Amino acid sequence: MPKKLKKAKPTGKIRIIPLGGLGEIGKNMTVIEYEDDMIVVDCGIGFPDDDMPGIDLVIPDFTYLESNRDKLRGVFLTHGHEDHIGAIPYLLRTVNTPVYGTPLTLGIIRNKLEEHILPWNPDLRVVNATDRVKLGAFEVEFIHVNHSIADACALAIRTPLGTLVHTGDFKLDTSPIDGEMMDIVRLGELGREGVLMLLCESTNAERPGHTPSEKKVGASLEYIFSTHEKKRIVIATFSSNVHRVQQIIDTSARHKRKVAITGRSMLNIVQAAQELGYMKIPAGVLVDINDIKRFKPSELTLITTGSQGEPMSALHRMAFSDHAQVTLGPTDVVVLSSSAIPGNEKLVGRVINELSKNEVEVLHDAVVEVHVSGHACQEELKLMQALTKPKYFMPIHGESRHLAANRDLATFMGIKEKNIFLSEIGKVLEIDSDGARFIGTVPAGKVLVDGYGIGDVGNIVLRDRRHLAQDGLIVVVATVDTDEGLLLSGPDIVSRGFVYVREAEELMEESRQIAYDAIMDVLDNNRKVDRMQLKKQVKDDLTKYLYNKTKRKPMILPVIMNV
């Protein structure tokens, strides 16, 4: 018998580089490379922290993708939530690459792209669960999973070295609204074929047990509608949770209620979901928000955005009597059909308090079960590992504590500790036929979006904004003749956010005198006067004086004009 020839080991290397979603909630984005081919999984936004005044959005740093655009073969999207697709318009401004996603995911993106001007027509390519896309060294297969939005998928990414499985966001729902359970059969087949690495979401890794089915919310909605027959029902939920909105509409129809929708993102997604067949709305149930005064409170349900207490959202405007069509009062019940994203608890609390002041009954998850998570708890995470049987494991999508909890689950499931990789944003994991290891970093981090400005607000600007927010501003205005050493006018003091000038006239007058003395000291004692020297002297002397008097350090801005 002739000896069988040994199959040559692939000589290439896989590089896995998270550009977001690790050590934070949101901004999910992962780069996967094999030699000269690169793909990206997801491209999401994050939301600003309390220490980012004025910032609208946070997006990943695209520097690495921009410098390697010739290698980039495409972006693959797991589902249509903002923390997975929200940064696509910003990426497409500088990088022209195909974007692959399921119909609802790309339907949401098309609406989003209408608000942006791009230098080229976006190349959006629709795929469905079970489809496979071959790009360069990669073949990407879409696998149906359950989540709090329709059309969510995990990805099986085949490379010459082996298969990577990226779970996206998922849970195991055995009684989903759309009738299709997560494709555990396919995941099990991949496990038998051999999975090189599992990149697994970690959001609920600290929670034991299983995540409840979305149908549980349906039972709670039925209870709320039955016990509040005389009241108008206002329900705030995530606009992307198409199944939740469908349940609200179906329950309203059973109780002979009309439904009005408010909030731009809610209107956009409901429209896209209807057009694509993901929502079926009975004829005559939907009414325009401008027509709601024609109906009694007992005949109406309002579905709105603002479940996170966002200041510009429809619910926030209703709560603070700033909504054009809706005024809330004792004849209303408001249902918050969501849980607060970490960091939004205060915003949600403000809205609940304001509603309570106006005698509006508020129901939320602590009172009645009106929300279930879309993320896998510990037993489902363990099931994912058991099905795929990966050689290597990387927790993704979560804060550091979530990633660590997911690592502990992997250890419990028998994955060797040396094969579990807790990564960080920008850290490069390299896999070849000899093993896996971290080998360095690439440029990565947070890019702040403020209005039309992208990345023009950095740490220094944020520091100044925090300074202004904490202690206010004092502007000192004076006109000098540096050649003659003369003070021609001023100094005048303007205060904003420091003290109320009319109640602190003595402090302002003394401040003016300190500034005057500082300017005259420089003018009298220097032959050649430097304006920068004048500004520094005024700033130093005034800072010292005001701190001694008030124990506060306002931002001092000397404006010295030379004639």
C-alpha positions as CSV (number, residue, x, y, z in Angstrom):
1,M,0.0,0.0,0.0
2,P,1.4,3.4,-0.9
3,K,1.8,5.8,2.0
4,K,-0.7,8.6,2.2
5,L,0.8,12.0,1.6
6,K,0.3,14.4,4.5
7,K,-1.8,17.4,3.6
8,A,0.4,20.5,3.7
9,K,-0.5,22.9,6.5
10,P,-1.8,26.4,5.4
11,T,1.0,28.9,5.8
12,G,-1.3,31.9,6.1
13,K,-2.3,33.8,9.3
14,I,-5.7,35.0,10.5
15,R,-5.7,38.3,12.3
16,I,-8.7,39.2,14.5
17,I,-8.9,42.9,15.5
18,P,-11.8,44.3,17.5
19,L,-12.3,48.0,16.7
20,G,-15.2,48.4,19.1
21,G,-17.6,46.6,21.5
22,L,-15.0,45.4,24.0
23,G,-14.9,47.0,27.4
24,E,-18.0,49.0,26.5
25,I,-21.6,48.7,25.5
26,G,-22.2,49.4,21.8
27,K,-19.8,50.5,19.0
28,N,-19.5,46.8,17.9
29,M,-17.0,46.2,15.1
30,T,-14.5,43.4,14.4
31,V,-11.9,43.2,11.6
32,I,-10.9,39.7,10.3
33,E,-7.9,39.3,8.0
34,Y,-6.3,36.5,6.1
35,E,-3.2,37.5,4.3
36,D,-4.3,40.2,1.8
37,D,-8.0,39.8,2.3
38,M,-10.0,41.7,5.0
39,I,-13.7,41.7,6.0
40,V,-15.5,43.6,8.8
41,V,-18.3,42.3,11.0
42,D,-20.7,45.0,12.1
43,C,-20.1,48.8,12.3
44,G,-22.1,50.3,15.2
45,I,-22.3,53.4,17.3
46,G,-22.0,54.0,21.0
47,F,-23.7,56.6,23.0
48,P,-21.9,59.4,24.9
49,D,-21.0,59.2,28.5
50,D,-21.8,61.8,31.1
51,D,-18.3,63.3,30.7
52,M,-18.9,64.0,27.0
53,P,-21.0,67.2,27.1
54,G,-22.5,68.1,23.7
55,I,-21.5,64.9,21.9
56,D,-24.3,63.2,19.9
57,L,-22.7,59.9,18.9
58,V,-19.5,57.8,19.4
59,I,-18.2,55.8,16.4
60,P,-15.1,53.6,16.0
61,D,-11.8,54.9,14.7
62,F,-11.7,53.9,11.0
63,T,-8.0,54.8,10.5
64,Y,-6.9,51.2,10.1
65,L,-9.6,50.4,7.6
66,E,-8.9,53.6,5.6
67,S,-5.2,52.8,5.4
68,N,-6.0,49.2,4.3
69,R,-9.0,50.0,2.0
70,D,-7.4,48.0,-0.9
71,K,-7.6,44.8,1.2
72,L,-11.2,45.4,2.4
73,R,-13.6,43.0,0.6
74,G,-16.8,43.8,2.4
75,V,-18.8,44.6,5.6
76,F,-21.1,41.9,7.0
77,L,-23.9,43.0,9.4
78,T,-25.4,40.6,11.9
79,H,-28.6,42.6,12.5
80,G,-30.2,46.1,12.4
81,H,-29.6,47.6,15.8
82,E,-27.8,50.9,16.0
83,D,-24.9,49.5,18.0
84,H,-24.2,47.2,15.1
85,I,-25.1,49.4,12.0
86,G,-25.2,53.0,13.1
87,A,-21.7,53.9,12.0
88,I,-22.1,52.6,8.4
89,P,-22.9,56.0,7.0
90,Y,-19.7,57.4,8.5
91,L,-17.6,54.5,7.2
92,L,-19.0,54.9,3.7
93,R,-17.9,58.5,3.6
94,T,-14.3,57.5,3.3
95,V,-14.3,53.8,2.3
96,N,-16.3,52.4,-0.7
97,T,-17.0,48.8,0.1
98,P,-19.9,46.3,-0.3
99,V,-22.2,46.0,2.7
100,Y,-24.0,42.6,3.2
101,G,-27.1,42.2,5.4
102,T,-30.5,40.7,5.6
103,P,-33.5,42.6,4.1
104,L,-34.7,44.4,7.3
105,T,-31.1,45.3,8.2
106,L,-30.4,46.9,4.9
107,G,-33.9,48.5,4.8
108,I,-33.1,50.3,8.0
109,I,-29.7,51.4,6.6
110,R,-31.3,52.7,3.4
111,N,-33.5,55.0,5.5
112,K,-30.5,56.1,7.5
113,L,-28.4,56.8,4.4
114,E,-31.0,59.3,3.1
115,E,-29.8,61.7,5.8
116,H,-26.2,61.5,4.6
117,I,-24.4,62.8,1.5
118,L,-21.9,60.2,0.3
119,P,-19.3,60.6,-2.5
120,W,-20.6,57.4,-4.2
121,N,-23.7,55.2,-4.4
122,P,-23.6,52.7,-1.5
123,D,-23.2,49.1,-2.6
124,L,-25.8,47.3,-0.4
125,R,-26.2,43.6,-1.1
126,V,-29.2,41.7,0.4
127,V,-28.7,38.2,1.7
128,N,-30.9,35.8,3.7
129,A,-30.2,33.2,6.4
130,T,-28.5,30.1,4.9
131,D,-26.9,32.2,2.1
132,R,-23.1,32.1,1.6
133,V,-20.9,34.8,0.2
134,K,-17.4,34.1,-1.2
135,L,-15.0,37.0,-1.0
136,G,-11.2,36.5,-1.4
137,A,-10.0,33.9,1.1
138,F,-13.3,34.1,3.0
139,E,-16.7,32.4,2.7
140,V,-19.3,33.9,5.0
141,E,-22.5,31.9,5.8
142,F,-25.5,33.6,7.5
143,I,-27.2,31.5,10.2
144,H,-30.6,32.5,11.7
145,V,-30.7,33.4,15.4
146,N,-33.3,34.9,17.7
147,H,-32.9,38.5,18.9
148,S,-35.0,41.5,19.8
149,I,-35.1,42.4,16.1
150,A,-36.1,40.4,13.1
151,D,-33.6,39.1,10.6
152,A,-30.7,38.6,13.1
153,C,-28.0,36.2,12.1
154,A,-24.8,34.6,13.4
155,L,-21.9,34.3,10.9
156,A,-19.8,31.2,10.0
157,I,-16.6,32.6,8.4
158,R,-14.6,30.0,6.6
159,T,-10.9,30.6,6.1
160,P,-8.0,28.3,4.8
161,L,-7.1,27.7,8.5
162,G,-10.6,26.8,9.7
163,T,-14.0,28.2,10.5
164,L,-14.7,31.2,12.8
165,V,-18.2,31.6,14.2
166,H,-19.3,35.1,15.2
167,T,-22.6,34.9,17.1
168,G,-23.7,38.5,16.7
169,D,-26.4,39.2,19.4
170,F,-28.6,36.2,20.1
171,K,-30.8,34.3,22.4
172,L,-32.6,30.9,22.2
173,D,-36.3,31.6,21.9
174,T,-38.3,28.3,21.6
175,S,-41.5,30.2,20.9
176,P,-40.5,33.2,18.8
177,I,-43.0,35.7,17.4
178,D,-41.9,35.0,13.8
179,G,-42.2,31.2,14.3
180,E,-38.5,30.4,13.6
181,M,-36.2,29.2,16.3
182,M,-32.5,29.8,16.2
183,D,-30.9,27.3,13.8
184,I,-29.2,25.1,16.4
185,V,-29.1,22.3,13.9
186,R,-26.7,24.2,11.6
187,L,-24.6,25.4,14.5
188,G,-24.3,21.8,15.7
189,E,-23.3,20.7,12.2
190,L,-20.5,23.4,12.2
191,G,-19.4,22.0,15.6
192,R,-19.0,18.5,14.2
193,E,-17.2,19.9,11.1
194,G,-14.8,21.7,13.5
195,V,-14.8,25.4,14.6
196,L,-11.5,27.1,15.0
197,M,-12.7,30.0,17.1
198,L,-16.0,31.2,18.6
199,L,-16.5,34.9,19.0
200,C,-19.4,35.0,21.4
201,E,-21.5,37.9,22.7
202,S,-21.3,38.6,26.5
203,T,-24.0,41.1,27.3
204,N,-25.9,38.8,29.7
205,A,-23.0,36.6,30.7
206,E,-23.5,37.5,34.4
207,R,-27.2,36.4,34.4
208,P,-27.9,32.7,35.3
209,G,-30.6,30.7,33.5
210,H,-32.4,31.4,30.3
211,T,-33.7,34.5,28.7
212,P,-37.5,34.5,28.6
213,S,-39.4,34.3,25.3
214,E,-40.8,37.5,23.7
215,K,-44.2,35.9,23.9
216,K,-44.1,36.6,27.7
217,V,-44.5,40.2,26.9
218,G,-47.6,39.5,24.9
219,A,-49.3,38.1,28.1
220,S,-48.3,41.2,30.1
221,L,-49.7,43.4,27.3
222,E,-53.0,41.5,27.4
223,Y,-53.2,42.1,31.2
224,I,-52.4,45.9,30.8
225,F,-55.0,46.4,28.1
226,S,-57.7,44.4,30.1
227,T,-57.1,46.4,33.3
228,H,-56.9,49.9,31.7
229,E,-59.9,49.8,29.4
230,K,-60.9,53.5,30.2
231,K,-57.4,54.9,29.7
232,R,-55.3,55.8,26.6
233,I,-52.3,53.5,26.6
234,V,-48.9,55.0,25.6
235,I,-46.2,52.4,25.1
236,A,-42.5,53.3,24.6
237,T,-40.2,50.7,23.3
238,F,-37.1,50.3,21.0
239,S,-38.1,51.2,17.5
240,S,-36.1,48.3,16.1
241,N,-38.1,45.7,18.1
242,V,-40.4,44.8,15.3
243,H,-41.9,41.8,17.1
244,R,-42.7,43.9,20.2
245,V,-44.4,46.5,18.0
246,Q,-46.4,43.8,16.2
247,Q,-47.6,42.4,19.5
248,I,-48.7,45.9,20.6
249,I,-50.7,46.4,17.4
250,D,-52.3,43.0,17.5
251,T,-53.3,43.4,21.2
252,S,-54.7,46.9,20.3
253,A,-56.7,45.5,17.4
254,R,-58.2,42.7,19.7
255,H,-59.3,45.4,22.1
256,K,-60.9,47.6,19.4
257,R,-58.3,50.3,19.7
258,K,-56.7,52.5,17.0
259,V,-52.9,52.8,17.0
260,A,-50.9,56.0,16.3
261,I,-47.2,56.0,16.0
262,T,-44.9,58.9,16.9
263,G,-41.1,59.3,16.8
264,R,-39.1,59.4,13.6
265,S,-37.1,56.2,14.0
266,M,-40.3,54.3,15.0
267,L,-42.1,55.6,11.9
268,N,-39.1,54.7,9.6
269,I,-38.7,51.2,10.9
270,V,-42.4,50.3,11.0
271,Q,-42.6,51.6,7.4
272,A,-39.6,49.5,6.3
273,A,-40.9,46.4,8.2
274,Q,-44.3,46.7,6.5
275,E,-42.8,47.1,3.0
276,L,-40.6,44.0,3.5
277,G,-43.4,41.9,5.0
278,Y,-42.0,41.6,8.6
279,M,-45.1,43.3,10.0
280,K,-48.8,42.8,9.2
281,I,-51.1,45.6,10.3
282,P,-54.8,44.9,10.2
283,A,-56.7,47.3,7.9
284,G,-58.0,50.5,9.6
285,V,-56.0,50.1,12.8
286,L,-53.3,52.7,12.1
287,V,-54.3,56.3,12.4
288,D,-52.2,59.5,11.9
289,I,-50.9,61.1,15.0
290,N,-52.6,64.4,13.9
291,D,-56.0,62.7,14.1
292,I,-55.9,61.3,17.6
293,K,-58.2,64.0,19.0
294,R,-61.1,62.4,17.1
295,F,-60.9,59.4,19.5
296,K,-61.7,58.8,23.1
297,P,-58.8,57.8,25.4
298,S,-60.2,54.3,25.6
299,E,-60.1,53.9,21.8
300,L,-56.4,54.7,21.4
301,T,-52.9,53.2,21.8
302,L,-49.8,55.3,21.1
303,I,-46.5,53.6,20.2
304,T,-43.6,55.9,20.8
305,T,-39.8,56.2,21.0
306,G,-38.1,57.4,24.1
307,S,-37.9,54.3,26.3
308,Q,-34.4,55.3,27.3
309,G,-35.4,58.9,28.3
310,E,-33.5,60.5,25.4
311,P,-34.1,64.3,25.7
312,M,-35.2,64.8,22.1
313,S,-37.4,61.7,21.9
314,A,-41.2,61.7,21.6
315,L,-41.9,60.4,25.1
316,H,-39.6,62.9,26.7
317,R,-41.4,65.7,24.8
318,M,-44.7,64.3,26.0
319,A,-43.6,64.1,29.6
320,F,-42.4,67.7,29.6
321,S,-45.5,69.0,27.7
322,D,-43.5,69.8,24.6
323,H,-45.1,67.4,22.1
324,A,-47.1,69.0,19.3
325,Q,-49.9,66.5,19.3
326,V,-49.9,64.7,22.6
327,T,-50.6,66.0,26.1
328,L,-50.4,63.4,28.9
329,G,-52.5,63.5,32.1
330,P,-54.6,61.3,34.5
331,T,-56.5,59.6,31.6
332,D,-53.2,58.1,30.3
333,V,-51.1,55.1,31.3
334,V,-47.5,55.0,30.1
335,V,-45.8,51.6,29.6
336,L,-42.0,51.6,29.4
337,S,-41.5,48.3,27.5
338,S,-37.7,48.2,27.8
339,S,-34.9,48.1,30.3
340,A,-32.5,51.0,30.8
341,I,-29.3,50.7,28.9
342,P,-26.4,51.1,31.5
343,G,-25.8,54.8,31.9
344,N,-29.4,55.9,31.0
345,E,-31.0,55.2,34.4
346,K,-31.1,58.9,35.4
347,L,-32.7,59.9,32.1
348,V,-35.4,57.3,32.5
349,G,-35.9,58.3,36.1
350,R,-36.4,61.9,35.1
351,V,-39.1,61.0,32.6
352,I,-40.9,58.7,35.2
353,N,-40.8,61.5,37.8
354,E,-42.2,64.1,35.4
355,L,-45.0,61.8,34.3
356,S,-45.8,61.0,38.0
357,K,-46.1,64.8,38.7
358,N,-48.7,65.0,36.0
359,E,-50.7,62.1,37.6
360,V,-49.8,59.8,34.7
361,E,-49.7,56.1,35.7
362,V,-46.4,54.6,34.7
363,L,-45.8,50.8,34.3
364,H,-42.2,49.5,33.8
365,D,-40.3,46.2,34.1
366,A,-40.1,46.5,37.9
367,V,-43.9,46.7,38.2
368,V,-45.1,44.3,35.4
369,E,-43.1,42.1,33.0
370,V,-43.3,44.3,29.9
371,H,-39.8,43.6,28.6
372,V,-37.6,40.6,28.0
373,S,-33.9,40.8,26.9
374,G,-32.8,39.9,23.4
375,H,-29.5,38.6,24.8
376,A,-28.4,35.1,25.8
377,C,-28.1,34.3,29.5
378,Q,-25.6,31.8,30.9
379,E,-27.4,28.6,29.9
380,E,-27.8,29.8,26.3
381,L,-24.2,30.9,26.1
382,K,-23.1,27.5,27.3
383,L,-25.4,25.9,24.7
384,M,-23.7,27.9,22.0
385,Q,-20.3,26.6,23.1
386,A,-21.5,23.1,23.4
387,L,-22.9,23.2,19.9
388,T,-19.9,24.7,18.2
389,K,-17.1,23.0,20.3
390,P,-14.5,25.7,19.4
391,K,-10.8,25.3,19.8
392,Y,-10.3,29.0,20.7
393,F,-12.8,31.3,22.4
394,M,-13.0,35.1,22.4
395,P,-15.8,36.9,24.4
396,I,-17.1,40.0,22.6
397,H,-19.8,42.7,23.0
398,G,-19.8,43.8,26.6
399,E,-18.0,45.7,29.4
400,S,-15.0,44.1,31.0
401,R,-17.1,42.4,33.7
402,H,-19.3,40.8,31.0
403,L,-16.3,39.6,29.1
404,A,-14.8,38.1,32.2
405,A,-18.0,36.3,33.1
406,N,-18.2,34.8,29.6
407,R,-14.5,33.7,29.9
408,D,-15.5,31.9,33.2
409,L,-18.3,30.1,31.4
410,A,-15.9,28.9,28.7
411,T,-13.5,27.6,31.4
412,F,-16.5,25.8,33.0
413,M,-17.3,24.2,29.6
414,G,-13.8,22.8,29.4
415,I,-12.1,25.2,27.0
416,K,-8.4,25.4,28.0
417,E,-7.5,28.7,29.7
418,K,-4.6,29.2,27.2
419,N,-7.2,29.0,24.3
420,I,-9.4,31.8,25.8
421,F,-8.5,35.3,24.7
422,L,-9.8,38.4,26.5
423,S,-9.0,41.1,24.0
424,E,-9.2,44.9,23.9
425,I,-10.1,47.4,21.2
426,G,-7.2,47.6,18.7
427,K,-5.4,44.5,20.0
428,V,-4.4,42.0,17.3
429,L,-4.9,38.3,17.8
430,E,-3.0,36.2,15.3
431,I,-3.9,32.6,14.5
432,D,-1.8,30.2,12.4
433,S,-1.2,26.5,12.2
434,D,1.1,26.7,15.2
435,G,-1.4,28.3,17.6
436,A,-2.8,31.7,18.6
437,R,-1.3,34.7,20.3
438,F,-1.6,38.5,20.7
439,I,1.0,40.3,18.5
440,G,0.5,44.1,19.0
441,T,-2.1,46.8,18.3
442,V,-3.5,48.9,15.5
443,P,-5.0,52.5,15.8
444,A,-8.3,52.3,17.5
445,G,-10.5,54.2,19.9
446,K,-13.5,56.6,20.0
447,V,-14.3,59.2,17.4
448,L,-16.8,61.8,18.7
449,V,-19.6,63.1,16.5
450,D,-21.0,66.5,17.3
451,G,-23.5,67.8,14.8
452,Y,-21.9,67.7,11.4
453,G,-18.4,67.5,13.0
454,I,-16.8,64.1,13.0
455,G,-13.6,63.7,15.1
456,D,-13.1,67.5,15.5
457,V,-13.9,67.3,19.2
458,G,-11.1,65.6,21.1
459,N,-9.9,65.4,24.7
460,I,-8.8,69.0,24.9
461,V,-12.2,70.3,23.7
462,L,-14.0,68.0,26.1
463,R,-11.9,69.1,28.9
464,D,-12.8,72.7,28.2
465,R,-16.5,71.8,28.0
466,R,-16.3,70.1,31.4
467,H,-14.4,73.1,32.8
468,L,-17.1,75.4,31.5
469,A,-19.9,73.2,32.8
470,Q,-18.3,73.0,36.3
471,D,-17.1,76.5,37.0
472,G,-18.2,78.8,34.2
473,L,-16.4,81.4,32.1
474,I,-14.9,84.9,32.7
475,V,-13.9,87.0,29.7
476,V,-11.5,90.0,30.3
477,V,-11.5,92.5,27.5
478,A,-8.9,95.3,27.2
479,T,-7.3,97.5,24.5
480,V,-3.6,98.4,24.8
481,D,-0.9,100.2,22.8
482,T,2.1,98.0,23.3
483,D,4.5,100.4,21.6
484,E,3.6,103.2,24.0
485,G,2.9,101.0,27.0
486,L,-0.6,102.4,27.4
487,L,-3.9,100.9,28.5
488,L,-6.5,102.5,26.1
489,S,-9.7,101.0,27.3
490,G,-11.0,98.5,29.9
491,P,-10.5,96.1,31.3
492,D,-14.1,95.0,31.2
493,I,-15.3,91.8,32.8
494,V,-18.0,89.5,31.3
495,S,-19.1,86.5,33.3
496,R,-21.1,83.4,32.1
497,G,-22.0,80.5,34.3
498,F,-19.8,81.7,37.2
499,V,-21.8,84.1,39.3
500,Y,-24.9,86.2,38.8
501,V,-23.3,89.5,38.1
502,R,-26.0,91.7,39.7
503,E,-25.7,89.9,43.0
504,A,-21.9,89.9,42.9
505,E,-21.1,93.5,41.9
506,E,-18.3,93.8,44.5
507,L,-16.6,90.6,43.4
508,M,-16.8,91.7,39.7
509,E,-15.4,95.2,40.6
510,E,-12.5,93.7,42.5
511,S,-11.8,91.2,39.7
512,R,-11.7,94.2,37.3
513,Q,-9.2,95.9,39.6
514,I,-7.0,92.8,39.7
515,A,-7.0,92.6,35.9
516,Y,-6.2,96.3,35.7
517,D,-3.3,95.9,38.1
518,A,-2.0,92.9,36.2
519,I,-2.0,94.8,32.8
520,M,-0.4,97.9,34.3
521,D,2.3,95.8,36.0
522,V,3.3,94.4,32.6
523,L,3.0,97.7,30.7
524,D,5.0,99.6,33.3
525,N,7.8,97.1,33.8
526,N,8.6,96.0,30.3
527,R,10.1,98.0,27.4
528,K,8.8,95.6,24.8
529,V,5.4,94.3,25.7
530,D,4.2,90.9,24.5
531,R,0.5,90.3,24.3
532,M,0.9,86.7,25.4
533,Q,2.7,87.9,28.5
534,L,-0.2,90.3,29.2
535,K,-2.8,87.5,28.8
536,K,-0.8,85.1,31.1
537,Q,-0.4,87.7,33.8
538,V,-4.1,88.5,33.8
539,K,-5.1,84.9,33.8
540,D,-2.7,83.9,36.6
541,D,-3.6,86.8,38.9
542,L,-7.3,86.5,38.4
543,T,-7.3,82.7,38.9
544,K,-5.5,83.1,42.2
545,Y,-7.8,85.9,43.4
546,L,-11.1,84.1,42.4
547,Y,-10.0,80.8,43.9
548,N,-9.1,82.5,47.2
549,K,-12.5,84.2,47.3
550,T,-14.8,81.5,46.0
551,K,-12.8,78.2,45.9
552,R,-13.8,78.0,42.2
553,K,-11.7,78.0,39.1
554,P,-13.7,79.4,36.2
555,M,-12.2,79.4,32.7
556,I,-10.6,82.8,32.2
557,L,-10.3,84.1,28.7
558,P,-8.3,87.4,28.3
559,V,-9.0,89.2,25.1
560,I,-6.2,91.8,24.7
561,M,-6.5,94.0,21.5
562,N,-3.5,95.9,20.4
563,V,-3.8,99.3,18.6
